[in-house]
């Protein structure tokens, strides 16, 4: 009977060893998955930051262009090219 009990003890030890190894391997997979997700999120954040910077630059350029387009001097020049003249004081109507 002593050989049967030693086999059981050796079998139990093997099962415990396999369980510990499976837990360890599962932890390694979970850690690796977390690291990969962290790197992916980091790349996504960097891409969005670049996109934000590009859109900020475009917005600044459009603001400057809008100021140029609204310039009274430019509008006056375009009006003269189209044959328009500055209105006289009788042609101006003040809205209140």
Secondary structure, DSSP 8 states (H G I E B T S, - for coil): -HHHHHHHHHHHHHHHHHHHHHHHHHHHHHHHHHHHHHHHHHHHHHHHHHHHHHHHHHHHHHHHHHHHHT-HHHHHHHHHHTT-----GGG-----
